[in-house]
Amino acid sequence: MSSYEDSKYFPQAKSEISQLMRKRHHIDDPKNDDFAIVSMDQAVEIISAITGGISFFLGILAAISLLVGGVGIMNIMLVIVTERTAIPAQLYFP
């Protein structure tokens, strides 16, 4: 874990850390790096993208739940109204 105080030094720090990591991992070609260096700005972007995706998913889930609940309530109301109108008809026409 490394930190830096000023963002203008990040490219230089990233380069130095990459060289040190390649030396410690015995990597000659930069294409074969087995590590990643991420700035706090990039981490915030990643976390905000994940949070946005989760929020979208939960919004869709809530909309579907409300739709299913509404259909269930409409069916119950339909059954109640149908039963109320069917009973007097049976009394008048035996």
LINKA-V155013 format. One record per pair of residues at least 4 apart in sequence whose C-alpha atoms are under 8 Angstrom apart, sorted by the first residue. I is the first residue (numbers start at 1). J is the second residue. D is the distance in Angstrom with one decimal. If there is no record, write none. Layout:
# LINKA-V155013
i = {I	I}
j = {J	J}
d = {D	D}
This chain:
# LINKA-V155013
i = {4	4	4	6	9	10	11	12	13	14	14	15	16	17	18	18	19	20	21	21	22	22	22	22	22	23	23	27	27	28	29	38	38	39	40	41	42	43	44	45	46	47	48	49	50	51	52	53	54	55	56	57	58	59	60	61	62	63	64	65	66	67	68	69	70	71	72	73	74	75	76	77	78	79	80	81	82	83	84	85	86	87	88	89	90}
j = {9	10	13	10	13	14	15	16	17	18	37	19	20	21	22	37	23	24	25	35	26	27	28	30	33	27	28	32	33	32	33	42	43	43	44	45	46	47	48	49	50	51	52	53	54	55	56	57	58	59	60	61	62	63	64	65	66	67	68	69	70	71	72	73	74	75	76	77	78	79	80	81	82	83	84	85	86	87	88	89	90	91	92	93	94}
d = {7.3	7.1	7.8	7.3	6.1	5.8	6.2	6.3	6.0	6.0	7.0	6.2	6.2	6.1	6.1	7.8	6.2	6.2	6.0	7.9	5.7	4.8	6.9	7.8	7.1	6.4	7.9	6.9	6.9	7.9	7.5	6.2	6.6	6.3	6.1	6.3	6.2	6.1	6.0	6.1	6.3	6.1	6.0	6.3	6.3	6.1	6.2	6.2	6.2	6.1	6.3	6.2	6.1	6.2	6.3	6.2	6.2	6.2	6.2	6.1	6.0	6.3	6.2	6.2	6.2	6.2	6.4	6.2	6.1	6.2	6.3	6.2	6.0	6.1	6.3	6.4	6.1	6.4	7.5	6.9	6.5	6.5	6.4	6.1	5.8}
